[in-house]
Amino acid sequence: MTARPGQAQGWRWAWVVAGCMALSACMVPQWQKPGTPAAQIAQGIGAPQVKVALADGSERWVYSFQPAGQQVYHMVMDGQERLLRVEQVLQEAYFQRLRVGVDDRQSVRDFFGRPALVEGVANFKGDIWTYRIRENGIDRQAHVFLDPQGVVRRVMFTDERRLDDDTRP
């Protein structure tokens, strides 16, 4: 069987795309190995959205895939700027650890990164930060209610409605 004109070109492009995907897969936060130098991670993945100095001398780098994704990764670097651990924190259990009346806009941003959506409702004075999460295979949303002073007043969870739901009649 002989290739038609343009068909060989299509195969070449398919190989180029596959090769690029394979290379970029190596740069996924959760696949990084402890001990990897911070500079190597920053070169491969890019700069984190948030960097937070921790009390023990380590530093938390926050990589968020919001608004479209459902992951936020913490990459904790030790004092020698080497990776200690990677953790996906966009989970209900982490939102439930937020301290109502204590945590604020900055502490929420430092832990979860930017929200997927900021909105308000008539019966609450302040902003509601919404994060897209996936819990037990279910698309959900975590809503963090921040009063006008930026203090956490409530955390609520809802199932995320999808417009592409094939189960509707």
C-alpha positions in Angstrom: 0.0 0.0 0.0 1.4 3.4 -1.0 0.9 6.6 0.9 -1.1 9.3 -0.9 0.3 12.8 -1.2 0.0 14.5 2.2 -0.6 11.3 4.1 3.1 10.9 4.9 3.2 14.5 6.1 0.2 13.7 8.5 2.1 10.8 10.0 5.2 13.0 10.6 3.1 15.5 12.4 1.5 12.7 14.5 5.0 11.6 15.5 6.0 15.1 16.4 2.9 15.6 18.5 3.4 12.3 20.3 7.0 13.1 21.0 6.1 16.5 22.5 3.5 14.9 24.6 6.0 12.3 25.9 8.5 15.0 26.8 5.9 17.3 28.5 4.7 14.3 30.5 8.0 14.3 32.3 7.3 17.7 33.6 4.1 16.9 35.5 4.3 18.0 39.2 3.1 14.6 40.7 5.8 12.7 38.8 8.8 14.7 40.2 11.1 12.7 42.5 12.2 13.8 45.9 15.7 15.3 45.8 15.2 17.0 42.5 16.8 20.5 42.5 14.3 23.3 42.6 16.0 25.0 39.7 15.4 21.9 37.5 11.8 21.8 38.5 11.3 25.5 37.7 13.0 25.0 34.4 10.8 22.1 33.4 7.4 23.0 34.9 7.7 26.8 35.2 7.5 29.2 38.0 4.9 28.3 40.7 1.9 30.6 41.1 2.6 31.0 44.8 5.7 30.5 47.0 5.3 30.3 50.7 8.1 30.2 53.3 7.3 27.6 56.0 8.2 27.7 59.7 10.7 24.8 59.4 12.8 26.6 56.8 11.3 24.8 53.8 9.3 26.5 51.1 5.9 25.5 49.5 5.5 25.9 45.8 1.9 26.0 44.6 1.0 24.8 41.1 -2.7 25.3 40.3 -4.5 23.9 37.3 -7.6 26.1 38.1 -9.9 27.2 36.5 -10.2 24.3 34.1 -8.4 21.6 36.0 -9.2 20.0 39.3 -5.7 19.8 40.9 -3.5 22.0 43.0 -0.1 20.6 43.7 2.2 21.5 46.6 5.8 20.9 46.0 7.8 21.4 49.2 11.4 22.4 48.9 13.9 21.9 51.7 16.5 24.5 52.9 18.9 23.3 50.2 16.3 23.9 47.5 15.6 20.2 46.8 12.2 18.7 46.5 11.0 17.0 49.7 7.5 15.9 48.6 4.6 16.5 46.2 1.0 16.5 47.3 -2.3 17.2 45.5 -4.4 19.3 47.9 -7.6 20.1 46.0 -9.6 17.7 48.2 -12.5 18.1 50.6 -10.4 17.1 53.6 -8.1 20.1 53.1 -10.9 22.5 52.7 -12.5 21.2 55.9 -9.2 22.1 57.7 -9.9 25.8 57.0 -10.5 27.6 60.3 -13.7 29.7 60.3 -12.9 33.2 61.7 -9.2 32.6 61.6 -8.1 31.8 58.0 -8.2 34.7 55.6 -8.0 35.5 51.9 -4.2 35.3 52.0 -3.9 32.0 53.8 -6.5 30.4 51.4 -4.6 31.7 48.4 -1.3 30.6 49.9 -2.6 27.1 50.3 -5.0 26.6 47.3 -3.8 29.2 44.8 -6.2 31.3 42.8 -9.8 30.1 42.7 -11.6 29.0 39.6 -14.3 31.5 40.2 -15.0 34.5 42.4 -18.6 35.5 42.8 -21.2 36.8 45.3 -24.7 36.2 46.3 -27.4 38.5 47.7 -27.6 36.8 51.1 -23.9 37.0 51.9 -21.8 40.2 52.1 -18.4 39.3 50.7 -16.8 37.1 48.1 -17.2 33.4 47.5 -14.2 31.7 46.1 -15.0 28.5 44.2 -12.5 25.7 43.5 -13.2 22.8 41.1 -12.4 19.5 42.7 -12.9 15.8 41.9 -13.8 13.6 44.9 -14.3 9.9 44.5 -14.8 10.3 40.8 -17.4 13.0 41.2 -16.9 16.5 39.9 -17.5 18.9 42.8 -17.0 22.4 43.9 -15.6 23.8 47.2 -17.0 27.3 48.0 -15.0 29.4 50.5 -17.1 32.4 51.9 -14.9 35.4 52.7 -16.4 38.3 54.6 -15.7 41.9 53.5 -12.5 41.9 55.7 -11.4 38.7 53.8 -11.9 36.3 56.8 -13.3 32.8 56.1 -16.8 32.5 57.4 -18.0 29.3 55.8 -16.9 26.4 53.6 -19.5 24.6 51.5 -19.4 21.8 48.9 -21.7 21.2 45.9 -21.8 18.8 43.0 -20.7 20.4 39.8 -23.3 20.5 37.0 -21.8 19.7 33.7 -23.4 21.1 30.5 -22.2 18.0 28.5 -24.1 15.5 30.6 -25.2 12.6 28.4 -27.6 11.2 30.9 -30.3 13.8 30.2 -33.2 12.6 28.1 
